[in-house]
Structure formats: structure tokens, C-alpha cells
Amino acid sequence: MNQGEVYGEVAPPYRRGKSVELAAAEDVTGSVDAGSDVERQVTTEEELPSSISAGQELGEVELFVDGQSVGRSALVAKEGYEEASLWDKA
């Protein structure tokens, strides 16, 4: 996995049609060959904060090679968002 690469996205509260991309905060490497089974498992916070800043941690991505965990990285927001207005919440 590469730092800055997008591995997921989340929808900010009360913001229909909008999403924030989540990128790996750091590189994760593992030994693989042509027959290796490489898998990524992404987990995100179930309840998002009402506002966030770019770079805020909102989840994690874990890298598995042939079923063995070889590392993990925090997932951070590529951009922030402000708290939804009363109009957005209505």
C-alpha cells in the first residue's frame, strides 16, 4: 500500500451526494510473488464527527498476503468538511 493512495470514502453527516476520500497515512510493504493472494481490509468509524480537518484519522486499512497480516495504516481524510447547516439537516 502506498501513502496517499485512496482506499475508501465516507459520507459526511447530513451531506447527501457528498463524500470524503480516505487515504493511507503511511506506506505498508510485504513480500509477494505472482501466486500470492493480496487482500486489503478497510474499516472506518461508524459514526463520523460533525466536522473534520484534512488529515484527520477516520479509519484503518490492513494488508494481508496469503492470509497473513503484514501491516496496517491509518486512513486519513484527504479534505475536511464543516458541520452541516440547519438547512442541510432539515
GINORTA-V453843 format. One line per field, one symbol per residue. ss: DSSP state (~ for helix, > for strand, _ for the rest). phi: phi as a letter, one per 20 degrees, with the letter a starting at -180 (. if undefined). burial: # if it has 24 or more other ideal C-beta (glycine too) atoms within 12 Angstrom, else .. A space follows every 10 residues. Layout:
ss=???
phi=???
burial=???
//
This chain:
ss=_____>>>>> _________> >>>>______ _______>>> >>>>______ _>____>>>> >>>>>__>>> >>>>>>>___ >____~~~~_
phi=.dgnfecrbc dfgmcfmdbc fddfebfccb fccgefedcc ddccffdeff bbdgnffcrb cdddclndfd qbbfddffbe befffgffff
burial=#....###.# .#.......# #####..#.. .........# .#.##..#.. .#...##### ###......# .#######.. #.........
//
